Structure formats: structure tokens, C-alpha cells
Amino acid sequence: MQLMRFPLFLVSALSGGAALAQNSDWTAVNLAVTDTHVIPAYQRFAETGAALREAGAGFCARLDEAALNELREAFNNSFDGWQGAQHIQFGPITYFNWNYRIEFWPDDNGTGARQLSALIAAADPAALEAESFARQSVGVQGFPALERLLFEDNALTQLQAEPYRCQVVEAISANLGEIATGVYQEWRDEFRATVASADERGFFESAEDATLDYLKSLVESIRRVQQQKLESVLGEDQSSARPRRAEAWRSDRSVQSLRGNVQALHELYSAGSPALKTVLLSEDLPAIDAAFDQALAAAAALPPSMNAALGTPEGYAALQNTRDSLDALYEALEAALKKTDLYLGFNSLDGD
Amino acid sequence: MNRLPMFCRPMFSRLAAALMLAGPLLLQGCAGGGGANSADGQRASTTRIPSDVVNKQAIIQHYIVLARASYEDALISARALAQATDALIDAPSAATLQSARDAWLAARVPYLQTEAFRFGNSVVDEWEVRVNSWPLDEGLIDYVAPSYGSESDNNYFYAANIIANPILDIGGISVDASNITPQLLAETLHEIDGVAANVATGYHAIEFLLWGQDLNGTAPGAGNRPYTDYSLSDCTNGNCERRGAYLRAATALLVSDLEEMVQDWQSGGAAMGDLLSKGEDGGLATMLTGMGSLAYGELAGERIRLGLLLHDPEEEQDCFSDNTHWSHYYDAQGIANVYRGHYTRIDGTELNGPSLEALVETIDPELFVQMRVRLENTELAMRALVDQGEAGNTYDVLIASGNTQGETLINNAVTALMEETRVIERIISRLALQNVSIEGSSSLPPRP
């Protein structure tokens, strides 16, 4: 398995030299980010997830081209919702393996596809009951499995021919709706308070620790998007590109996801007051702001279809340009962080 | 915080929260794992350590002694493995197959303990893909059962079957495998087409050639390759001569790769030179990077936790032989070796010397105790997996969907490793090694 390793190290900082001195200053940043970015992002995910669950309910009873297109649209909207929150790596998303169950990807060994075939072949109705389904392999519970069922060749014919295959679609849609609602409610009802009281001994060791978790989400996700969503697809040159390593290539929405990621990362960095970026030295902000503008512009300039872009020199160059702009953004953030005492723990994305 | 009793609220600790597979059914997941916030919750201060208190250079020199001895042992046991596989190929029988399998199991013991030297030492990490790559699409190498399937989205060579096919032309790549040599395996077939699952070399390729596929799923039992797969007079499954040639080439390659790594740890060798060039704090940071990265990302994550998430026996490190519990155990042992400056060689010789543990004891007795407790907890959790494995409940049985006892045992091991890693990070912090552990920081200004 080639999962990126995301360390769970308790991040730590040295006393004395950080940009913010007071615990209350860290808390102000944490709550501004939480209220203007994180909770709204999860709210969108919850709303689109609920719509997916509704579109999936009774889907098999009315299965035709119109119903399939309706569900595909609900899939797209909820996947957009997820792309806007995918970068937030700590907090409720780690409960009950919600993160893996939403999207087990990349799946280099094709484990999810193999297990999905086995699930359908076994056709055990009990496996699709909500509690039981939540305990199946993460590879069959989330967006990648749903996308395969909704967008593979002859999807409608296959769903009509195999009732159980269609019931899996209903089960995944309901499962994703439950999870999306759960993550949002946990943040709104519980975890916001945990962040707000992070100066107490508890989940966080201090308010600064919570800020460091936001910074890790920012920096590591930039690298993750660059490496997993672009570099692994681009290969060495256009002739060695690997379109099927792109995220959600079957629905040809890889570029849309990428744009959503870059916009969400920029929001994490800049939304609210005081914004997350205020923990860095002000002299470093112009360079990072400019690097973000470059990355946003590069993503906006991409052709809408990754599959098509990989087939032309211009499209390939635009993808390379986006990759390079994310690399430059990462470097700018890393350089700025090193001038503070904000230490993000092992950076395993740079390692092996 | 615990207002809603419908399921254990995950606020007690990060670990308890993160490890539960699903919500409502997993009440027992709440019982353990609550220690993350307690004794080791304090943040250490970061005063500089006077250089005359403990000789860091001596710790690093002793670490090199341990690395050299560990890789020498891996080499010695790989040579014994090659002898045993040669005996199998020359005179296939149930007895020669068994002794080859025993030699492979014995060779894993020292090798797994070297894995704590992998992360942080880039010379080792880059070399490692040749000897211990995993998981593999074994259909590249030899025949497989129909349940394996014949194609993969990600790998054109998924079922290439080198042993059955002297000439291959797949996905626009032509391969002349009529002569199976170490060079062919290493330079042409290994990771062919840039796919990491195309593992043609190393311990796990050899393991597949000795055991064959484990077709028992999550039920007990390992691979069951017959010795007649190597018989020239009574050949089963075809191509026995080529299968023997493959096994001979793979074991020869393992020996030469380990010879190279032993050389890398001699004076003037690449790994030793690279380590010494990092300076004293850089050397200590490398040691702790190796410990933490193996404990957390590799062992707890890739090798233990992921298989449980997927309930998938393909995600088992030693998936053909079902030796995984011992591999995990000796990985954890290797981490402790580095920290304690201790290694028991395969001939029973005990190596002891200046250690990180002694350094930590000198500067922070409380941290010293924390780490000792964590190492003991890990040892106990790993021993529990070994006990189960030896009783037939191997890792691939424990990860089955619905095996709640197995889930608890596996989560205990993951929890122990993660808590151990937290203390490793605290040690890094206490030794003021922060900047050194981040790659590529040398050109940046020092902290204000």
C-alpha cells in the first residue's frame, strides 16, 4: 500500500520565540479559522451529503437514466463538499475512521475494486445493513466505490441487471450521508468547544497545539495535492502520464477537485480575523500571498478535463505549471515556518 | 464531555478516538488507550545539554557498531538461506523444502531488527526497496489461483508469470526472460513499468517461491506450495527448472545486496560516511528519526493498522508464510535496540555500549522512565500478537471483519507504538533536535 504517511505526532513548539506570545492570541486565531472556514466547510459537506443520501434512498426502485443522472449529480455535489474539507486532517474526521471510510484513496493495489467485486458476488443482504456496512472494509464504503458503480462503462445496464449492485449504491449513499452529518455535528456541538478551551489539559496540550494542527493540515495538504493528485499522474513526460492514477478519473472530475482543494487551502490560510497566516512573520506574508495567487491562477487556467489535458502538450504543460506552483507555495510556507519556533513534527511527506 | 452515552465519546484521547473502526458497536474500544494525556502530557523544556555530561559521539559510534553487526547477521543468515534453497533445488523433497522455509524464517529475525536503521539513513532507505518490497503482485513471478484475477487497472504485469513465459511483450514493453539471472530480476523485472507492486526481488519474492499463495483468506493456514514445484522428474505446476532458476537468482541477489549494505557500514562506507557528516546532533536525530518513523508510519500504520481497516489478508507483511507476528515483534525489538544501545547477535553475543537511553536518563529521569514504560508496553502488545500467531491466530486471522478480539489485540499494538512514538518525539524535543529532523534545513537562518 502506498498510502502517504501522515504522522500523528503531537506537534510541539519552543517557548519564547513564536510569533504569538499569549495563549488567548492562539485561541483567537483558532476560533477565527474554525468559525469562518472549518465549520462552514463541514456544513457544506453535511448538506450535500444529506442530499446524496436522499437521492440514494429508493434509487433502485426507480432506476432509469434520469434517476442515474440525478444521483450522479448528487455524487458530484457531495464530492465537491468533501474536497472543500479534505485537507482538515485532525479532529472528528479521525473518529471511527471516518476519513478512510469517506475516501480510501489512492488505492494503488486496487484493493477497493477487488473487494467491491467480492461484496457484489457474495450478495449477502445482511452486509448492507447500516451497522454492518459501516464495519466492512473501508475500501467499499466511500466515494471511490460509489463512483465506480455510477460511472463505469455501461453503469446503468449493470445496475439494472444486478439488483444487489444497485443496493450497494444505496448503502454507500446512506453511509456517506451519515458520516458527513456526523463529522459536521461533532465539530459544531463538541469539537469547537475543545478548540476554544485548548489551554486546558485535554485533547490539545495548549491553544498553540491546536494552531499547529491547522498549520500541519495546510502544509501537508499542499504537498499531498501536489504529489498524489498531480505528480503521480504526470509521470516523467507526457508519454508516460498515467490518467488512471488521477483522483476520480471515471467521472472526469479530477481538475474540479483540484481547484476545490487549492481554494479551500487558501481559505484555511487567509479566512477570518485574525487569520491563520498572522502566526507567521509579517515580512514573509507577501511572498506566500503571491505564491497562493500563482497556484490559484494555475488551477483556474487548467482545462476542465484531466483526461483531455493529459492528451495535449498545452494541457500537460498547464498541469505541470500547477504542480510547480504548489511546490513553490510549499517552499514559501516551509521557509516562513522555519523562521518561527513553530515545529510541525516529522515531515514524512518529504522523506521516503 | 461524556454526555451522550450512546457510544463511547472519543474525547478521552486522540488514540482511542482514532482507533475505533466504527461507532456504536465498539464499546470495548473505549476501555483502553486512555493514557495518552496522562503521565506523558507535559511538555519538556529545552535547555541545552552540556557536552561533557554524555559523549554523543560515543553514542553514534556505538550505533554504527550495532548497525554493522545487525547487517552482518542478516547477511550470515541470508547465506544460510541460499544454501538451503540450493539444496531444495538440487534435491527437492519435503525435508529440503522445510529446511529452506526454516532458513527463511531464521533470516527474517536479524533482518527485521535492522529496519530501525532504515528511515533517516537515506543510503539504507533507497537500498531497502530491493530487499524487502511489499506488498507484491505475485502473479508477476509465478502461477496464481484463478481468484487472483488476470488484470489490474494499475499494473500491466499483474499476471505476467515470468516463470512460465521466457519472452514477454506487455503494454509495449518487451522482456527477454529466457535466461533468469540476478541481473534480469534486479535491472529489468523489479518495479518494471514503474509499478512498485512488481516486486521481483527480496525476501518476499523468495517467500512466495517457498510457500506459494495463502489461499485461506482470513481463515487459519499459510501458503502450501508442494516441493514438487521444484522437481525435474515429477514437476507440478509446470516450468520447474525455471522456477528453480528464479529461486537461485533471487537468493543470490539477496546475499549480494546484503554484502553491499554491510560494506556501507564499514569505515569509508556510504551509510557510515553519510551519518558522520551530519554531526553529533544530526546523528542523534537520525537515530530517533529511524525509531519514530518505523514505529509510527511504517509499523503501526502501513503494516498493522491498514490491514485491519481493509480486513484484507493481502495487506499482511509476510502474507505467504504467515510469519507476520514475528516480523512485527522484531521490528519493535530493533527500535528498542537502537535506543538501548543493545543487540543480541544470532550467535548469542551481547553487544552493549553508550546509548540514547543513558543520555536521556542523565538529562531527564522522568522522560527516561516514560520511554522505558512505553517500550515495555510495546513488548507486551507484540508478545500478545506472537502468542496468538503461534496458536494459529495469525495476523490475517485477527484482521477478519467481525473478529473483535483480534481487533482489540491489533489496536493495543498500534496504541503502544503510537504512544512510544510520542515519547520519541518528546525526546527529540528535549534534546533540542527539532531543526535537524526536518530535511533540507541547513541553508536557513537559525531560530530567533
Interface residues (C-beta under 8 A of the other chain):
Chain A: M1 Q2 L3 R5 P7 L8 F9 L10 S12 L14 S15 G17 P92 T94 Y95 F96 N97 Y100 F104 D108 N109 G110 T111 A113 R114 Q115 E131 A134 R135 Q136 S137 V138 G139 G182 E190 T194 R201 G202 F203 E205 S206 G235 S240 R244 R245 A335 K338 K339 D341 Y343 L344 G345 F346 N347 S348 D350 G351 D352
Chain B: M1 R9 P10 M11 S13 R14 A17 A18 M20 L21 A22 G23 P24 L25 N37 G41 R43 S45 T46 F119 D125 P135 D137 G149 S152 D153 N154 G194 A196 A197 T289 G292 S293 Y296 G297 E298 G301 E302 L306 L309 L310 H311 D312 E314 E315 S401 G402 M418 T421 R422 E425 R426 S429 Q434 N435 S437 I438 E439 G440 S441 L444 P445 R447 P448
